[in-house]
Amino acid sequence: MKNGGSIDVYLEFYEPTETADSFGQIRKTFEKVFEDWGERTDLLTIKDSERVMNSSHRVSYGVTQFRVRYRTDVNSKMRIKDGDTWFEIVGQPLQEGRNHWILINCEQRDDI
């Protein structure tokens, strides 16, 4: 059983939407679809720090895991916002327990 007091972070979930500007160019933006309470755990791994993206510049990032109440509408295309910080979901959410919780692994990068 999870301690209810650890679910103390208010999260906003966004999914991608594509819109066309006045010139017909497609823009990818993110639209808020729901809000929920969750638990945030910053994972300390050897990969936390920097990596090269597209062989042109370094991007710093961290790995974070969120635990939220079970729901079926969270997917890997979404982003999560915690305060002013954006997170990109990596992989599909993992079910924990018997439909009680889902674990969502995310990356926090400085180029999002």
TIMI-2910 file (N, C-alpha, C, CB; in pm, 1 decimal, decimal comma, always signed):
<rs>
+----------+----------+----------+----------+----------+----------+----------+----------+----------+----------+----------+----------+------+
!      n_x !      n_y !      n_z !     ca_x !     ca_y !     ca_z !      c_x !      c_y !      c_z !     cb_x !     cb_y !     cb_z ! resn !
+----------+----------+----------+----------+----------+----------+----------+----------+----------+----------+----------+----------+------+
!    +83,1 !   -117,4 !     +0,0 !     +0,0 !     +0,0 !     +0,0 !    +88,2 !   +124,6 !     +0,0 !    -94,9 !     -0,7 !   +120,7 !  Met !
!    +55,1 !   +220,3 !    -81,0 !   +133,5 !   +342,9 !    -93,5 !    +87,3 !   +445,4 !     +9,7 !   +121,8 !   +400,9 !   -236,2 !  Lys !
!   +182,8 !   +514,5 !    +69,9 !   +151,4 !   +620,6 !   +163,6 !    +89,3 !   +737,7 !    +88,2 !   +277,6 !   +665,4 !   +240,5 !  Asn !
!    -33,8 !   +771,1 !   +119,5 !   -104,6 !   +877,7 !    +49,3 !    -36,1 !  +1012,7 !    +60,4 !   -244,1 !   +888,6 !   +101,7 !  Gly !
!    +40,6 !  +1036,7 !   +165,8 !   +109,1 !  +1164,3 !   +183,3 !   +222,6 !  +1186,5 !    +85,6 !   +161,4 !  +1174,2 !   +321,6 !  Gly !
!   +268,3 !  +1080,9 !    +18,4 !   +378,9 !  +1097,2 !    -76,6 !   +329,0 !  +1143,4 !   -213,8 !   +456,1 !   +965,3 !    -90,8 !  Ser !
!   +199,3 !  +1140,3 !   -235,8 !   +141,3 !  +1188,1 !   -361,5 !   +117,0 !  +1337,7 !   -342,6 !     +6,6 !  +1110,2 !   -399,3 !  Ile !
!   +223,4 !  +1416,2 !   -357,5 !   +218,1 !  +1556,6 !   -316,6 !   +258,5 !  +1656,5 !   -424,7 !   +305,4 !  +1576,1 !   -198,7 !  Asp !
!   +268,5 !  +1612,0 !   -549,0 !   +309,7 !  +1700,3 !   -658,4 !   +192,3 !  +1715,7 !   -755,1 !   +436,5 !  +1644,0 !   -732,4 !  Val !
!   +158,6 !  +1839,5 !   -785,5 !    +48,1 !  +1865,6 !   -878,2 !   +103,9 !  +1869,8 !  -1019,6 !    -25,6 !  +1999,4 !   -843,3 !  Tyr !
!    +58,2 !  +1778,8 !  -1105,2 !   +113,3 !  +1761,8 !  -1239,2 !    +10,8 !  +1800,3 !  -1345,1 !   +159,4 !  +1617,3 !  -1260,2 !  Leu !
!    +60,7 !  +1854,0 !  -1454,5 !    -22,6 !  +1884,7 !  -1570,3 !    +24,9 !  +1799,1 !  -1686,3 !    -17,2 !  +2036,9 !  -1606,3 !  Glu !
!    -66,8 !  +1734,9 !  -1756,7 !    -34,0 !  +1647,2 !  -1868,1 !    -76,6 !  +1713,8 !  -1998,3 !   -102,1 !  +1509,0 !  -1852,0 !  Phe !
!    +15,2 !  +1715,9 !  -2094,8 !     -7,9 !  +1780,8 !  -2223,7 !    +10,8 !  +1679,1 !  -2335,5 !    +87,5 !  +1901,7 !  -2243,2 !  Tyr !
!    -70,8 !  +1689,9 !  -2440,6 !    -51,5 !  +1603,4 !  -2556,5 !    -28,3 !  +1690,3 !  -2679,9 !   -174,0 !  +1509,2 !  -2577,2 !  Glu !
!    +44,7 !  +1635,1 !  -2778,6 !    +78,2 !  +1715,7 !  -2896,5 !    -42,6 !  +1741,1 !  -2985,7 !   +187,0 !  +1647,4 !  -2976,9 !  Pro !
!    -45,4 !  +1860,5 !  -3040,3 !   -144,8 !  +1895,6 !  -3140,8 !    -72,4 !  +1966,5 !  -3254,3 !   -258,7 !  +1985,2 !  -3080,7 !  Thr !
!   -120,4 !  +1946,3 !  -3373,5 !    -59,7 !  +2011,6 !  -3489,7 !   -157,0 !  +2114,1 !  -3544,4 !    -21,1 !  +1908,1 !  -3599,4 !  Glu !
!   -104,5 !  +2234,4 !  -3565,0 !   -184,9 !  +2341,6 !  -3621,4 !   -108,4 !  +2403,1 !  -3738,2 !   -219,2 !  +2449,1 !  -3513,6 !  Thr !
!   -181,1 !  +2462,5 !  -3828,8 !   -118,3 !  +2529,3 !  -3942,8 !   -119,4 !  +2679,8 !  -3917,2 !   -191,9 !  +2494,5 !  -4076,8 !  Ala !
!     -6,2 !  +2745,1 !  -3945,6 !     -1,7 !  +2890,1 !  -3931,4 !    -58,7 !  +2956,0 !  -4057,6 !   +143,8 !  +2938,3 !  -3905,1 !  Asp !
!    -50,2 !  +3087,4 !  -4065,1 !   -110,1 !  +3159,8 !  -4177,1 !    -42,0 !  +3129,3 !  -4310,8 !   -104,7 !  +3308,6 !  -4150,2 !  Ser !
!    +79,7 !  +3072,7 !  -4306,6 !   +150,9 !  +3037,0 !  -4429,1 !   +133,7 !  +2889,8 !  -4466,0 !   +297,9 !  +3068,7 !  -4414,2 !  Phe !
!    +56,9 !  +2816,7 !  -4386,3 !    +33,2 !  +2675,8 !  -4413,4 !   +137,6 !  +2582,7 !  -4353,1 !    +27,6 !  +2654,3 !  -4559,9 !  Gly !
!   +231,9 !  +2637,3 !  -4278,8 !   +334,1 !  +2554,7 !  -4214,3 !   +274,2 !  +2486,0 !  -4092,0 !   +457,7 !  +2640,3 !  -4173,9 !  Gln !
!   +307,0 !  +2359,8 !  -4073,7 !   +256,7 !  +2283,1 !  -3959,7 !   +341,6 !  +2314,1 !  -3837,5 !   +257,4 !  +2130,5 !  -3990,0 !  Ile !
!   +274,4 !  +2348,9 !  -3727,7 !   +340,8 !  +2373,8 !  -3599,1 !   +294,4 !  +2270,5 !  -3498,8 !   +311,7 !  +2517,4 !  -3547,1 !  Arg !
!   +388,4 !  +2213,0 !  -3426,8 !   +354,5 !  +2117,2 !  -3322,5 !   +354,6 !  +2191,2 !  -3189,3 !   +454,5 !  +1996,5 !  -3320,7 !  Lys !
!   +240,7 !  +2192,9 !  -3124,5 !   +228,9 !  +2253,9 !  -2993,1 !   +171,8 !  +2150,5 !  -2896,9 !   +139,6 !  +2381,6 !  -2998,0 !  Thr !
!   +170,7 !  +2184,8 !  -2770,1 !   +118,1 !  +2093,3 !  -2668,9 !     +1,2 !  +2158,8 !  -2597,2 !   +228,2 !  +2052,8 !  -2567,9 !  Phe !
!   -105,5 !  +2081,0 !  -2580,6 !   -228,7 !  +2129,2 !  -2519,9 !   -257,2 !  +2050,3 !  -2393,4 !   -346,6 !  +2118,4 !  -2618,4 !  Glu !
!   -292,7 !  +2121,4 !  -2285,8 !   -320,1 !  +2053,2 !  -2158,9 !   -447,2 !  +1969,7 !  -2171,7 !   -333,8 !  +2155,7 !  -2042,6 !  Lys !
!   -437,5 !  +1841,3 !  -2130,1 !   -552,9 !  +1752,2 !  -2139,5 !   -610,1 !  +1715,3 !  -2002,3 !   -514,3 !  +1626,3 !  -2214,1 !  Val !
!   -524,3 !  +1709,7 !  -1899,8 !   -575,3 !  +1685,8 !  -1764,9 !   -468,3 !  +1719,6 !  -1661,9 !   -621,1 !  +1539,1 !  -1748,9 !  Phe !
!   -510,6 !  +1726,2 !  -1536,9 !   -422,4 !  +1752,1 !  -1423,4 !   -445,1 !  +1641,7 !  -1320,8 !   -448,4 !  +1894,2 !  -1361,1 !  Glu !
!   -340,3 !  +1609,6 !  -1245,5 !   -353,5 !  +1504,3 !  -1144,1 !   -242,1 !  +1520,9 !  -1041,3 !   -348,2 !  +1361,9 !  -1209,2 !  Asp !
!   -262,6 !  +1463,1 !   -924,6 !   -159,9 !  +1459,9 !   -822,2 !    -71,8 !  +1338,2 !   -843,7 !   -222,3 !  +1458,4 !   -681,1 !  Trp !
!    +56,2 !  +1349,5 !   -808,9 !   +148,1 !  +1238,4 !   -825,1 !   +266,2 !  +1248,2 !   -730,2 !   +196,9 !  +1231,9 !   -967,3 !  Gly !
!   +354,7 !  +1152,4 !   -744,1 !   +478,0 !  +1148,8 !   -666,5 !   +594,8 !  +1159,3 !   -763,6 !   +487,7 !  +1018,5 !   -580,0 !  Glu !
!   +691,0 !  +1244,0 !   -733,4 !   +808,0 !  +1263,5 !   -818,9 !   +931,8 !  +1205,1 !   -752,6 !   +829,0 !  +1413,1 !   -849,4 !  Arg !
!  +1005,8 !  +1124,3 !   -828,8 !  +1131,8 !  +1068,1 !   -782,5 !  +1238,3 !  +1097,5 !   -886,7 !  +1119,7 !   +915,1 !   -756,3 !  Thr !
!  +1338,7 !  +1175,8 !   -849,2 !  +1450,2 !  +1202,8 !   -939,3 !  +1547,4 !  +1085,6 !   -929,0 !  +1520,9 !  +1339,3 !   -904,7 !  Asp !
!  +1568,2 !  +1016,4 !  -1040,3 !  +1653,2 !   +898,0 !  -1041,3 !  +1797,2 !   +938,9 !  -1067,0 !  +1605,7 !   +796,8 !  -1147,5 !  Leu !
!  +1886,0 !   +887,4 !   -986,7 !  +2028,1 !   +916,3 !  -1003,1 !  +2090,2 !   +802,9 !  -1082,0 !  +2099,3 !   +934,7 !   -865,5 !  Leu !
!  +2125,7 !   +831,6 !  -1204,6 !  +2188,6 !   +730,1 !  -1288,6 !  +2317,7 !   +785,7 !  -1344,6 !  +2094,1 !   +685,1 !  -1402,8 !  Thr !
!  +2397,8 !   +698,2 !  -1399,8 !  +2524,5 !   +738,6 !  -1460,1 !  +2499,8 !   +825,6 !  -1582,9 !  +2608,2 !   +615,1 !  -1498,0 !  Ile !
!  +2380,4 !   +814,2 !  -1640,9 !  +2350,7 !   +888,2 !  -1762,4 !  +2314,3 !  +1033,5 !  -1735,3 !  +2238,9 !   +821,3 !  -1836,6 !  Lys !
!  +2283,6 !  +1067,7 !  -1608,8 !  +2246,4 !  +1205,3 !  -1579,1 !  +2365,4 !  +1297,1 !  -1603,9 !  +2196,8 !  +1218,7 !  -1433,6 !  Asp !
!  +2350,1 !  +1393,0 !  -1684,6 !  +2448,5 !  +1496,9 !  -1709,9 !  +2432,2 !  +1549,6 !  -1850,2 !  +2590,3 !  +1444,7 !  -1688,4 !  Ser !
!  +2520,7 !  +1505,4 !  -1940,2 !  +2516,8 !  +1560,6 !  -2075,0 !  +2530,4 !  +1449,7 !  -2177,8 !  +2627,4 !  +1664,8 !  -2094,1 !  Glu !
!  +2475,4 !  +1473,8 !  -2292,9 !  +2497,2 !  +1384,4 !  -2405,8 !  +2491,5 !  +1467,9 !  -2532,3 !  +2391,8 !  +1268,8 !  -2409,2 !  Arg !
!  +2544,2 !  +1414,4 !  -2639,3 !  +2549,4 !  +1487,4 !  -2765,3 !  +2423,0 !  +1458,7 !  -2844,3 !  +2675,5 !  +1449,3 !  -2847,0 !  Val !
!  +2358,2 !  +1562,9 !  -2890,9 !  +2238,4 !  +1549,3 !  -2972,9 !  +2271,6 !  +1594,9 !  -3113,9 !  +2119,3 !  +1631,3 !  -2914,0 !  Met !
!  +2245,8 !  +1512,6 !  -3212,2 !  +2266,8 !  +1545,2 !  -3353,2 !  +2409,9 !  +1589,2 !  -3383,5 !  +2171,1 !  +1653,8 !  -3395,2 !  Asn !
!  +2504,0 !  +1544,5 !  -3305,9 !  +2646,4 !  +1574,3 !  -3325,1 !  +2676,6 !  +1722,9 !  -3332,0 !  +2695,5 !  +1508,7 !  -3450,3 !  Ser !
!  +2588,1 !  +1806,0 !  -3278,4 !  +2612,7 !  +1949,1 !  -3291,6 !  +2626,8 !  +2021,3 !  -3158,1 !  +2502,1 !  +2011,4 !  -3369,8 !  Ser !
!  +2551,6 !  +1982,3 !  -3058,2 !  +2561,8 !  +2050,6 !  -2930,6 !  +2527,7 !  +1955,5 !  -2816,9 !  +2470,0 !  +2173,0 !  -2927,6 !  His !
!  +2571,2 !  +1991,8 !  -2697,5 !  +2545,8 !  +1908,4 !  -2580,7 !  +2415,7 !  +1951,9 !  -2514,4 !  +2663,6 !  +1916,2 !  -2480,5 !  Arg !
!  +2344,8 !  +1852,5 !  -2465,2 !  +2218,4 !  +1877,6 !  -2398,5 !  +2224,4 !  +1812,6 !  -2261,3 !  +2098,0 !  +1823,5 !  -2481,9 !  Val !
!  +2201,1 !  +1890,9 !  -2157,0 !  +2198,0 !  +1831,8 !  -2024,4 !  +2057,9 !  +1779,0 !  -1997,2 !  +2240,5 !  +1934,5 !  -1916,4 !  Ser !
!  +2050,5 !  +1670,0 !  -1923,3 !  +1920,6 !  +1611,0 !  -1893,3 !  +1926,8 !  +1529,7 !  -1765,3 !  +1873,2 !  +1523,5 !  -2009,2 !  Tyr !
!  +1811,9 !  +1502,6 !  -1710,4 !  +1799,3 !  +1418,7 !  -1592,3 !  +1686,2 !  +1320,6 !  -1612,5 !  +1776,0 !  +1503,5 !  -1466,2 !  Gly !
!  +1688,1 !  +1212,9 !  -1536,7 !  +1585,7 !  +1109,8 !  -1546,6 !  +1498,3 !  +1117,9 !  -1421,6 !  +1649,4 !   +967,2 !  -1562,5 !  Val !
!  +1367,5 !  +1122,4 !  -1442,4 !  +1270,6 !  +1136,3 !  -1333,9 !  +1159,7 !  +1034,2 !  -1352,4 !  +1212,3 !  +1280,2 !  -1328,9 !  Thr !
!  +1106,2 !   +985,8 !  -1241,6 !   +994,4 !   +891,9 !  -1247,2 !   +877,2 !   +950,7 !  -1168,5 !  +1035,5 !   +751,7 !  -1190,7 !  Gln !
!   +759,5 !   +945,2 !  -1229,8 !   +637,6 !   +991,0 !  -1163,7 !   +547,5 !   +871,3 !  -1136,2 !   +563,5 !  +1096,9 !  -1250,0 !  Phe !
!   +480,1 !   +874,7 !  -1022,0 !   +379,8 !   +774,3 !   -988,1 !   +247,0 !   +849,2 !   -974,4 !   +417,4 !   +695,0 !   -854,8 !  Arg !
!   +148,4 !   +807,7 !  -1054,0 !    +15,6 !   +867,7 !  -1047,7 !    -88,1 !   +756,6 !  -1037,9 !    -11,4 !   +958,2 !  -1171,7 !  Val !
!   -207,4 !   +795,3 !   -998,5 !   -315,6 !   +697,4 !   -991,9 !   -338,0 !   +636,6 !  -1129,8 !   -445,9 !   +762,5 !   -939,3 !  Arg !
!   -381,2 !   +512,3 !  -1131,1 !   -397,7 !   +438,7 !  -1256,5 !   -496,5 !   +508,9 !  -1349,5 !   -444,9 !   +295,6 !  -1228,3 !  Tyr !
!   -455,9 !   +523,7 !  -1474,1 !   -543,4 !   +573,1 !  -1579,8 !   -491,8 !   +519,6 !  -1711,8 !   -550,1 !   +729,1 !  -1580,8 !  Arg !
!   -579,1 !   +511,3 !  -1809,4 !   -543,1 !   +448,4 !  -1936,0 !   -511,5 !   +547,7 !  -2046,9 !   -653,6 !   +359,1 !  -1980,4 !  Thr !
!   -525,9 !   +676,6 !  -2021,1 !   -509,0 !   +775,3 !  -2128,0 !   -371,3 !   +840,3 !  -2132,2 !   -611,8 !   +881,5 !  -2113,7 !  Asp !
!   -274,9 !   +791,6 !  -2055,3 !   -138,6 !   +844,7 !  -2058,9 !    -58,4 !   +765,4 !  -2161,1 !    -71,3 !   +838,3 !  -1917,8 !  Val !
!    +14,6 !   +835,1 !  -2249,5 !    +95,4 !   +766,4 !  -2350,0 !   +230,0 !   +835,5 !  -2367,0 !    +21,2 !   +761,0 !  -2484,4 !  Asn !
!   +316,9 !   +775,4 !  -2445,0 !   +454,5 !   +823,0 !  -2458,5 !   +467,7 !   +948,4 !  -2544,1 !   +539,4 !   +714,8 !  -2516,6 !  Ser !
!   +361,0 !   +993,3 !  -2607,0 !   +367,1 !  +1116,1 !  -2685,9 !   +342,9 !  +1240,4 !  -2600,8 !   +265,4 !  +1110,5 !  -2798,5 !  Lys !
!   +299,2 !  +1219,9 !  -2478,7 !   +264,0 !  +1331,0 !  -2390,7 !   +386,0 !  +1390,5 !  -2322,3 !   +164,2 !  +1285,2 !  -2286,5 !  Met !
!   +365,3 !  +1509,2 !  -2266,8 !   +464,8 !  +1573,4 !  -2180,4 !   +399,7 !  +1606,6 !  -2048,1 !   +523,8 !  +1701,5 !  -2246,5 !  Arg !
!   +482,1 !  +1615,1 !  -1945,0 !   +433,7 !  +1645,9 !  -1810,7 !   +497,6 !  +1776,2 !  -1765,5 !   +465,4 !  +1530,2 !  -1710,7 !  Ile !
!   +418,7 !  +1859,9 !  -1701,9 !   +469,3 !  +1985,2 !  -1647,9 !   +452,5 !  +1983,5 !  -1496,5 !   +396,3 !  +2107,2 !  -1710,7 !  Lys !
!   +564,3 !  +2003,2 !  -1426,2 !   +565,4 !  +2011,0 !  -1280,6 !   +615,2 !  +2149,9 !  -1244,6 !   +655,2 !  +1898,3 !  -1216,0 !  Asp !
!   +525,7 !  +2237,8 !  -1206,6 !   +563,7 !  +2377,3 !  -1182,5 !   +601,6 !  +2442,9 !  -1313,0 !   +680,2 !  +2386,7 !  -1082,0 !  Gly !
!   +727,8 !  +2486,7 !  -1324,2 !   +778,0 !  +2546,8 !  -1448,2 !   +865,7 !  +2451,1 !  -1527,1 !   +856,0 !  +2673,0 !  -1417,3 !  Asp !
!   +875,4 !  +2325,8 !  -1484,7 !   +965,8 !  +2229,0 !  -1545,8 !   +888,1 !  +2131,8 !  -1634,5 !  +1043,9 !  +2152,1 !  -1437,5 !  Thr !
!   +938,9 !  +2112,9 !  -1756,6 !   +877,1 !  +2021,9 !  -1853,2 !   +952,4 !  +1889,7 !  -1855,7 !   +874,4 !  +2084,9 !  -1994,1 !  Trp !
!   +877,0 !  +1779,5 !  -1872,4 !   +933,1 !  +1645,2 !  -1880,7 !   +875,8 !  +1575,3 !  -2003,1 !   +903,5 !  +1563,9 !  -1751,5 !  Phe !
!   +960,9 !  +1501,9 !  -2073,5 !   +918,3 !  +1423,8 !  -2188,3 !   +908,8 !  +1277,6 !  -2145,4 !  +1016,7 !  +1441,3 !  -2308,6 !  Glu !
!   +793,9 !  +1215,1 !  -2170,5 !   +773,4 !  +1075,9 !  -2131,2 !   +856,7 !   +984,7 !  -2220,9 !   +622,9 !  +1037,6 !  -2138,9 !  Ile !
!   +927,1 !   +890,4 !  -2157,4 !  +1011,6 !   +794,8 !  -2229,2 !   +949,8 !   +656,9 !  -2213,3 !  +1159,6 !   +797,1 !  -2176,2 !  Val !
!   +903,1 !   +599,0 !  -2322,6 !   +841,9 !   +466,6 !  -2317,0 !   +698,6 !   +472,5 !  -2266,4 !   +923,7 !   +374,8 !  -2228,4 !  Gly !
!   +634,9 !   +357,8 !  -2262,9 !   +497,1 !   +349,3 !  -2216,5 !   +492,4 !   +346,0 !  -2064,1 !   +428,1 !   +225,1 !  -2275,0 !  Gln !
!   +389,4 !   +403,6 !  -2004,0 !   +373,8 !   +395,8 !  -1858,2 !   +361,7 !   +250,5 !  -1812,2 !   +250,1 !   +476,1 !  -1812,8 !  Pro !
!   +415,3 !   +221,7 !  -1694,7 !   +415,4 !    +86,7 !  -1639,8 !   +309,9 !    +74,0 !  -1531,2 !   +554,0 !    +50,7 !  -1584,3 !  Leu !
!   +231,9 !    -31,5 !  -1536,7 !   +129,2 !    -55,5 !  -1436,0 !   +194,9 !   -109,3 !  -1310,1 !    +21,3 !   -153,9 !  -1488,1 !  Gln !
!   +157,1 !    -54,0 !  -1196,1 !   +207,8 !   -101,1 !  -1067,3 !    +89,1 !   -142,7 !   -981,9 !   +293,0 !     +8,9 !   -995,5 !  Glu !
!    +90,9 !   -263,6 !   -933,1 !    -21,3 !   -313,5 !   -854,2 !   -136,2 !   -352,9 !   -945,4 !    -67,7 !   -207,9 !   -752,4 !  Gly !
!   -250,3 !   -373,7 !   -888,0 !   -368,5 !   -415,3 !   -964,5 !   -449,4 !   -292,3 !  -1002,3 !   -455,8 !   -515,4 !   -883,2 !  Arg !
!   -402,2 !   -223,9 !  -1104,3 !   -467,7 !   -102,4 !  -1152,2 !   -479,0 !     +5,6 !  -1044,7 !   -605,1 !   -135,9 !  -1204,3 !  Asn !
!   -376,6 !    +15,0 !   -958,8 !   -375,0 !   +120,1 !   -857,5 !   -289,9 !   +238,7 !   -900,9 !   -323,4 !    +65,2 !   -725,5 !  His !
!   -172,1 !   +211,0 !   -957,4 !    -75,7 !   +316,2 !   -992,2 !    -16,1 !   +289,4 !  -1129,3 !    +36,3 !   +325,5 !   -886,2 !  Trp !
!    +34,9 !   +394,4 !  -1190,5 !   +122,0 !   +378,1 !  -1307,0 !   +251,1 !   +454,1 !  -1279,4 !    +52,7 !   +429,3 !  -1438,9 !  Ile !
!   +360,3 !   +397,7 !  -1327,9 !   +492,5 !   +460,5 !  -1318,5 !   +525,8 !   +517,2 !  -1455,9 !   +603,1 !   +357,9 !  -1270,3 !  Leu !
!   +566,6 !   +643,6 !  -1457,8 !   +596,9 !   +710,4 !  -1583,7 !   +741,4 !   +757,8 !  -1578,4 !   +499,2 !   +829,8 !  -1610,2 !  Ile !
!   +825,6 !   +702,5 !  -1664,7 !   +964,9 !   +744,4 !  -1673,2 !   +976,1 !   +860,8 !  -1769,7 !  +1055,7 !   +627,5 !  -1717,6 !  Asn !
!  +1050,8 !   +963,9 !  -1726,9 !  +1061,9 !  +1086,7 !  -1807,5 !  +1204,1 !  +1136,1 !  -1811,3 !   +970,8 !  +1196,3 !  -1752,6 !  Cys !
!  +1230,2 !  +1219,1 !  -1912,1 !  +1356,0 !  +1292,4 !  -1921,4 !  +1326,2 !  +1440,1 !  -1908,9 !  +1430,2 !  +1261,7 !  -2054,4 !  Glu !
!  +1411,5 !  +1507,0 !  -1834,7 !  +1406,6 !  +1652,5 !  -1825,6 !  +1529,7 !  +1702,1 !  -1900,2 !  +1403,3 !  +1703,8 !  -1674,3 !  Gln !
!  +1506,9 !  +1767,4 !  -2015,3 !  +1618,2 !  +1815,7 !  -2096,8 !  +1613,7 !  +1967,1 !  -2105,9 !  +1614,6 !  +1753,1 !  -2237,8 !  Arg !
!  +1728,6 !  +2025,7 !  -2131,2 !  +1730,9 !  +2171,9 !  -2139,8 !  +1695,9 !  +2223,1 !  -2278,6 !  +1866,8 !  +2223,6 !  -2100,2 !  Asp !
!  +1658,6 !  +2134,3 !  -2371,0 !  +1620,2 !  +2179,3 !  -2505,2 !  +1472,6 !  +2155,4 !  -2534,7 !  +1704,5 !  +2108,9 !  -2609,5 !  Asp !
!  +1392,6 !  +2125,1 !  -2432,2 !  +1248,5 !  +2104,9 !  -2452,4 !  +1180,8 !  +2240,0 !  -2445,2 !  +1188,1 !  +2006,4 !  -2346,2 !  Ile !
+----------+----------+----------+----------+----------+----------+----------+----------+----------+----------+----------+----------+------+
</rs>
